[in-house]
């Protein structure tokens, strides 16, 4: 009997409590890490949306320069200006953001006009692809943005 006790005392390793504590710490680290990872993804999506709007502004200026001041639709920008194929359609979704463009041709006293907005596919909750909304148009020299849960407009502050 004493031989069995001595053998159990000499065994190396973890007991059940120690293993449970280690597993709890690993679970806590995974939980905190996944929240931080989601925040990084949202921030990256927001940055990409703002950069895409800036790229669209540049393409629209180039297109208008070649087409007597008229602006292009997404389809025109894809086929004639080399915009990414993912922008085909009325409301393309790229990197968690939905892009919408309206184009008005010039009329007698009114110049041509375009506006582009970028809104997150999901703005709330754990699956949010972004929280900021962006807007630009042909009369602005910047991109407007808002943190409120609504589409951005020309009155919002510049980013």
Buried (B, 14 or more C-beta within 10 A) or exposed (E): EEEEEEEEEEEEEEEEEEEEEEEEEEEEEEEEEEEEEBEEBBEEBBEBBBEBBBBBBEBBEBBBEEEEEBBBBBEBBBEBBEBEEEBEEEEBEBBBBBBBBEBBEEEEEEBBBBBBBBBBBEBEEEEBBBBBBBBBBBEEEEBBBBEEEEBBEEEBEEB
